[in-house]
Amino acid sequence: MKPIIAIVGRPNVGKSTLFNRVAGKRQAIVEDLPGVTRDRIYAEGSWEDRPFILIDTGGFDPGSEVLLQKQVSHQVEEAIQEADLILFLMDGREGLLPADRDLAAILRKSAKPVFYVINKIDGEKQESQTLDFYPLGVEPLYPISAEHGRGVGDLMDEVLKGFPSASREEEEKDQTIRVALVGRPNVGKSSLLNKLLGRPRAIVDSKPGTTRDPLDTPLIREGKKYIFIDTAGIRRKSRINEPVEHYSVIRALKSLERSDVALVLLDGFEGLTEQGMRIVEMGAESGRALLVLVNKWDLVEKDTNTAQRYKERIYREMKTFDYVPVHFISALTGQRVSKIFSLIDDLMREHRKRIPTGDLNRWFRETVQAYPPPLFRSHPVKLLFITQVGVAPPTFVLFANAPKGLTESYQRYLAHRLRENFGFEGIPLRLRIRQRRKEKTAS
């Protein structure tokens, strides 16, 4: 089992900078503003062949009366409970503050191994600043510069001393299903995440834009491993003002790239907006398995046919994405939320489905014979053979005598017939057209 390391401290001491330095990738947003990181952010990392899970947390401020800050502080306390060991980060330039003392007292009660780290010690001249922290009565103190990497290697050597190196089992292909929750701001992504987990995980606030960083949360359910990625709401570019919000949108788009399944949340009152449609398109372009979730369905006035009419309208608006299943939920009440797991499992089976070449070509011959492609430069386009070359997403290569003659509309026809015969609900298909050797291109 990989050790879980939590980085805690009050606001703006450099936790996200250290997180990015140790994780080896810029995953947490770094901005010279207190309170930029609000939720717990997870990353898998390795140091000298020793794997671990790293958690970045929001700034701890126990004295704040602001509701959002109270929730952040609660998230920090939960991270402490989850962790196997803790990096307590303090600011060497500002010295020991009352909030540091308060957090140190909480950490002592946790009975977890704690490494007391003094950040922003950029050189030997600043090392004397560590003397300010001796009143805590703890040793040793680890002076580092998270920004420049000074002392970080020595710190991590001590932190991971005694933990096992990566085993062969951990190096095998991970079968974890990665699920991204994407949508416009304030459609209920964080509420849905909390309901799926059965416990508070993401901060929920009525103000749009509360979630800024993608949050990776592992979950094991009925023996299956999932990682849920809650992302910042994706807005139109014209509505992105703050630099931090711009970074959040980039993170959300990158979260699509590293997920297997994208759950696209819509507001039941708004329906499929222009931006919601763009999110579906981005998910398909990324090759993700797709599921549209219409949230807040408990608040929509309806009769026995409301859901069917709503679904038909969405499919008319999605046009070429009518293969994406639509599911109605309420993240607030939990209505139909439990069924999402079986829908995800169904999507993954379709995403990884491989069709035997013989079955595929029997279907191909019948389909092309029933509706041949149009002429290209007054010559017939001959479709010779098809084979599946990949999964997740399913990718097919078609061999033809004149690849340029195969129109987009005919390719959509083939994809539609593929779905009719072999399934692939919710799965974008990739069709690649290649020139068959020894066949002359029509001219």
C-alpha positions in Angstrom: 0.0 0.0 0.0 1.4 3.4 -1.0 2.0 5.8 1.9 -0.2 8.9 1.9 1.6 12.1 2.6 -0.4 15.3 3.5 1.1 18.8 3.2 -0.6 21.1 5.7 0.0 24.7 6.9 -1.7 28.1 7.1 -2.5 30.0 3.9 0.3 31.1 1.5 3.2 29.3 3.1 4.1 27.5 -0.2 2.2 24.2 0.1 1.2 24.0 -3.5 4.7 24.9 -4.6 6.1 22.1 -2.6 3.3 19.8 -3.8 4.3 20.5 -7.5 8.0 20.1 -6.7 7.6 16.7 -5.0 4.9 15.4 -7.4 7.1 16.3 -10.3 4.3 18.1 -12.2 2.5 21.3 -12.0 -0.9 20.0 -10.7 -1.8 22.5 -8.0 -2.4 26.1 -8.9 0.4 28.4 -7.6 -0.5 32.1 -7.3 0.8 34.7 -4.9 -2.6 35.0 -3.1 -3.7 33.4 0.1 -6.4 30.8 -0.2 -5.9 29.8 -3.8 -6.0 26.1 -3.0 -9.3 25.3 -1.3 -9.8 21.6 -1.5 -7.6 18.5 -1.1 -5.6 17.7 -4.2 -4.2 14.2 -4.8 -1.2 13.1 -6.9 0.6 9.8 -7.3 4.4 10.2 -7.2 7.6 8.3 -6.7 10.9 9.3 -5.1 13.9 7.1 -5.6 11.6 4.2 -6.7 9.4 4.6 -3.6 5.8 5.3 -4.7 3.5 7.5 -2.6 0.2 9.5 -2.7 0.6 13.2 -2.0 -2.2 15.5 -0.8 -2.1 19.3 -1.0 -4.5 21.1 1.3 -6.1 24.5 1.6 -4.7 27.0 4.1 -5.6 26.2 7.7 -7.1 29.2 9.6 -9.0 28.0 12.7 -10.0 31.5 13.8 -11.9 32.4 10.7 -15.6 32.9 10.9 -16.1 32.8 7.1 -18.1 29.6 6.2 -15.9 28.8 3.2 -12.7 29.1 5.3 -14.3 26.9 8.0 -14.9 24.2 5.3 -11.3 24.5 4.1 -10.1 24.0 7.7 -12.3 21.0 8.0 -10.8 19.6 4.8 -7.4 20.0 6.3 -8.4 18.0 9.4 -9.8 15.2 7.1 -6.5 15.1 5.2 -4.7 14.7 8.5 -6.9 11.7 9.3 -6.3 10.2 5.8 -2.5 10.6 5.9 0.1 8.1 7.0 2.5 11.0 7.7 2.4 14.8 7.5 4.5 17.6 6.2 3.8 20.6 8.3 4.9 23.6 6.3 5.7 27.0 7.9 7.0 30.3 6.5 10.6 31.1 7.4 10.2 34.7 6.4 7.2 35.4 8.6 8.3 33.4 11.5 6.2 31.5 14.0 2.6 32.7 14.1 -0.3 31.8 16.4 -2.0 29.8 13.6 1.2 27.7 13.4 1.0 26.9 17.1 -2.7 26.0 16.8 -2.0 23.6 14.0 1.0 22.1 15.7 -1.3 21.3 18.7 -3.8 19.5 16.5 -1.0 17.5 14.8 0.4 16.4 18.2 -3.1 14.9 19.0 -3.2 13.1 15.7 -0.4 10.7 16.8 0.8 10.7 13.1 4.5 11.1 12.2 5.0 14.8 11.5 7.9 16.5 9.6 8.2 20.2 10.6 9.3 22.0 7.5 10.4 25.7 7.3 9.9 27.0 3.8 11.4 30.0 1.9 14.9 29.4 3.3 16.6 30.2 0.0 20.2 30.1 1.2 22.6 29.8 4.1 22.0 33.4 5.2 18.3 32.6 5.8 19.0 29.4 7.9 19.2 31.4 11.1 15.5 32.1 10.6 14.7 28.6 11.7 15.6 29.7 15.3 12.2 31.4 15.4 10.5 28.0 15.4 12.3 26.4 18.3 9.6 27.5 20.8 7.4 24.7 19.2 9.7 22.3 21.1 10.1 19.9 18.2 13.1 18.5 16.4 14.4 18.2 13.8 13.4 21.2 11.7 13.8 20.9 7.9 14.8 24.2 6.2 13.9 24.1 2.5 13.1 26.3 -0.5 10.1 24.7 -2.3 10.4 27.2 -5.1 14.1 26.5 -5.8 14.2 22.9 -4.6 16.8 23.6 -1.9 16.7 20.9 0.8 13.7 19.1 -0.7 15.6 16.0 -1.7 17.1 15.6 1.8 13.6 16.0 3.2 12.0 13.4 1.0 14.8 11.0 1.7 13.9 11.2 5.4 10.2 11.1 4.8 10.3 7.9 2.7 13.0 6.1 4.6 11.8 2.7 5.5 8.9 2.6 2.9 9.1 -0.2 0.3 10.1 0.4 -3.3 7.7 -0.2 -6.1 6.7 -3.9 -6.5 6.1 -5.7 -9.8 2.4 -5.7 -9.0 2.3 -1.9 -8.8 4.2 -1.7 -12.0 1.6 -3.7 -13.9 -1.1 -1.9 -15.9 -3.5 -0.1 -13.6 -7.2 -1.2 -14.0 -8.5 1.8 -12.1 -11.4 3.5 -13.9 -10.8 7.3 -14.0 -14.0 9.4 -14.0 -14.0 13.1 -14.7 -17.0 15.2 -13.6 -17.3 18.1 -16.0 -19.8 20.9 -16.7 -20.5 24.5 -16.4 -20.0 26.2 -13.0 -22.6 25.5 -10.3 -24.3 22.5 -12.0 -23.7 20.3 -9.0 -20.4 18.5 -9.7 -19.1 18.7 -6.2 -22.4 17.8 -4.7 -22.5 14.7 -6.9 -19.0 13.7 -5.9 -19.9 13.9 -2.3 -23.0 11.8 -2.9 -21.1 9.2 -4.9 -18.6 8.9 -2.1 -21.1 8.9 0.7 -19.2 11.5 2.6 -18.1 15.2 2.2 -15.1 15.4 0.0 -15.4 18.5 -2.1 -16.4 22.0 -0.8 -20.0 22.8 -1.8 -21.0 26.5 -2.0 -23.7 28.2 -3.9 -21.2 30.7 -5.4 -20.1 29.5 -8.9 -16.4 28.7 -9.2 -15.8 27.2 -5.7 -13.8 24.3 -7.1 -10.6 25.5 -8.8 -8.3 22.6 -8.9 -9.2 19.1 -10.3 -9.6 16.8 -7.2 -8.6 13.2 -7.5 -10.5 10.9 -5.1 -9.9 7.2 -5.1 -12.8 4.8 -4.2 -13.1 1.0 -4.1 -16.7 -0.2 -4.6 -17.6 -3.9 -4.9 -14.0 -4.8 -5.6 -13.6 -2.2 -8.4 -11.2 0.7 -8.2 -12.3 4.2 -9.3 -10.7 7.6 -9.2 -13.2 10.5 -9.4 -11.9 13.8 -10.7 -14.0 16.9 -9.8 -13.1 19.8 -12.0 -13.6 23.5 -12.1 -16.6 24.6 -14.1 -15.8 25.3 -17.7 -16.9 28.7 -18.9 -16.8 30.4 -22.3 -13.5 32.2 -22.8 -15.2 35.6 -22.9 -16.4 35.0 -19.3 -13.0 34.1 -17.9 -11.5 37.1 -16.1 -9.3 36.0 -13.2 -5.9 34.4 -14.1 -6.6 31.7 -11.4 -9.9 30.8 -13.1 -8.2 30.6 -16.5 -5.8 28.0 -15.0 -8.7 26.1 -13.6 -10.3 25.7 -17.0 -7.0 24.4 -18.4 -6.9 21.9 -15.5 -10.5 20.8 -16.3 -9.6 20.2 -20.0 -6.5 18.2 -19.0 -8.6 16.2 -16.6 -10.6 15.0 -19.6 -7.4 13.9 -21.2 -6.4 11.7 -18.3 -9.9 10.2 -17.6 -11.6 7.1 -19.1 -15.1 8.3 -18.6 -16.5 11.9 -18.6 -19.7 12.6 -16.7 -21.1 15.7 -18.3 -23.5 17.5 -15.9 -26.3 19.7 -17.0 -28.6 21.8 -15.0 -32.2 20.5 -15.3 -33.6 24.0 -15.6 -31.1 25.1 -18.3 -30.9 22.0 -20.4 -28.1 21.7 -23.0 -26.5 25.1 -23.3 -24.0 26.1 -26.0 -21.2 25.6 -23.5 -22.6 22.3 -22.4 -22.6 21.2 -26.0 -19.0 22.3 -26.3 -18.0 20.2 -23.3 -19.6 17.1 -24.9 -17.6 17.8 -28.1 -14.4 18.2 -26.1 -15.1 14.9 -24.3 -15.6 13.2 -27.7 -12.5 14.8 -29.2 -10.5 13.4 -26.3 -11.9 9.9 -26.9 -13.6 9.6 -23.5 -16.6 7.4 -22.8 -19.5 9.9 -22.3 -22.5 10.0 -20.0 -24.8 13.1 -19.8 -26.3 13.6 -16.3 -29.3 16.0 -16.0 -29.0 17.2 -12.4 -31.6 18.9 -10.1 -34.3 16.7 -11.7 -36.2 16.7 -8.4 -36.9 20.4 -8.8 -38.2 20.2 -12.3 -42.0 20.1 -12.7 -42.9 17.0 -14.7 -45.5 14.5 -15.8 -45.1 10.9 -17.0 -43.6 12.0 -20.4 -41.4 14.9 -19.2 -38.1 12.8 -19.1 -38.7 11.4 -22.6 -39.5 14.8 -24.1 -36.5 16.3 -22.4 -34.2 13.5 -23.7 -35.5 13.9 -27.3 -34.8 17.6 -27.1 -31.3 17.0 -25.9 -30.7 14.5 -28.8 -32.0 17.0 -31.3 -29.6 19.6 -30.0 -26.6 17.2 -29.8 -27.2 16.0 -33.4 -24.2 13.8 -34.1 -23.8 12.9 -30.4 -27.1 11.0 -30.2 -25.1 7.9 -29.1 -24.4 9.4 -25.7 -26.8 8.1 -22.9 -28.8 10.6 -20.8 -29.5 9.9 -17.2 -31.7 12.1 -14.8 -30.5 12.6 -11.2 -30.6 14.7 -8.1 -27.2 15.1 -6.5 -29.0 16.8 -3.5 -31.4 14.0 -2.7 -29.4 11.1 -4.2 -32.2 10.2 -6.7 -30.8 7.7 -9.3 -27.2 8.5 -8.2 -26.4 4.9 -7.3 -27.2 3.7 -10.8 -24.3 5.8 -12.1 -21.8 3.2 -11.0 -23.4 0.5 -13.2 -23.6 3.0 -16.1 -19.9 3.7 -15.7 -19.1 0.0 -15.7 -21.2 -0.5 -18.9 -19.4 2.4 -20.6 -16.0 0.9 -19.7 -17.0 -2.4 -21.2 -18.0 -0.7 -24.4 -14.9 1.5 -24.4 -12.6 -1.5 -24.2 -14.7 -3.7 -26.6 -12.9 -5.5 -29.4 -14.8 -6.9 -32.4 -13.4 -10.1 -34.0 -12.0 -9.3 -37.5 -14.2 -12.0 -39.1 -17.4 -10.6 -37.6 -16.4 -7.1 -38.5 -15.8 -7.8 -42.1 -19.0 -9.8 -42.6 -20.9 -6.8 -41.3 -18.7 -4.5 -43.5 -19.4 -6.3 -46.7 -23.2 -6.3 -46.1 -23.2 -2.7 -45.1 -21.2 -1.4 -48.1 -23.3 -3.6 -50.5 -26.5 -2.2 -49.1 -25.3 1.4 -49.4 -22.1 1.9 -51.5 -20.1 5.1 -51.1 -20.7 7.9 -53.7 -18.5 8.2 -56.8 -15.2 10.0 -56.5 -14.0 11.8 -59.7 -16.5 9.7 -61.7 -15.0 6.5 -60.4 -16.4 4.1 -57.8 -14.8 4.1 -54.3 -13.9 0.5 -53.4 -13.9 -0.3 -49.7 -11.8 -3.4 -49.4 -11.3 -4.3 -45.7 -11.8 -3.2 -42.1 -9.9 -4.0 -38.9 -10.0 -2.8 -35.3 -6.6 -1.5 -34.3 -7.3 -0.2 -30.8 -9.6 0.3 -27.9 -10.4 3.1 -25.5 -11.6 4.6 -27.8 -12.4 1.8 -30.3 -10.3 2.6 -33.4 -10.9 1.1 -36.9 -8.9 1.2 -40.0 -10.6 1.0 -43.4 -8.7 0.2 -46.6 -9.9 1.8 -49.8 -8.7 2.4 -53.3 -9.5 6.2 -53.0 -9.4 7.4 -49.3 -10.1 11.0 -50.3 -13.4 9.9 -51.8 -14.9 8.7 -48.6 -17.0 11.7 -47.5 -17.6 12.6 -43.8 -21.3 11.9 -44.2 -20.5 8.3 -45.4 -18.1 7.8 -42.5 -20.9 8.9 -40.1 -23.1 6.4 -41.8 -20.6 3.6 -41.2 -20.2 4.7 -37.5 -24.0 4.7 -37.1 -24.2 1.2 -38.6 -21.3 0.0 -36.4 -23.3 1.1 -33.3 -26.5 -0.6 -34.6 -24.7 -3.9 -34.9 -22.1 -3.9 -32.1 -23.2 -1.4 -29.5 -20.7 1.2 -28.4 -23.3 3.3 -26.6 -21.6 6.5 -25.2 -18.4 5.8 -27.0 -16.8 8.0 -29.7 -15.5 5.8 -32.5 -12.3 6.5 -34.5 -12.4 5.7 -38.3 -9.1 5.9 -40.1 -9.0 5.6 -43.9 -5.9 4.2 -45.6 -4.8 3.5 -49.2 -4.7 -0.1 -50.0 -1.3 -1.0 -51.6 -1.4 -2.2 -55.2 -4.6 -0.3 -55.8 -4.5 2.7 -58.0 -6.2 5.8 -56.8 -9.1 6.9 -59.0 -8.3 10.0 -61.1 
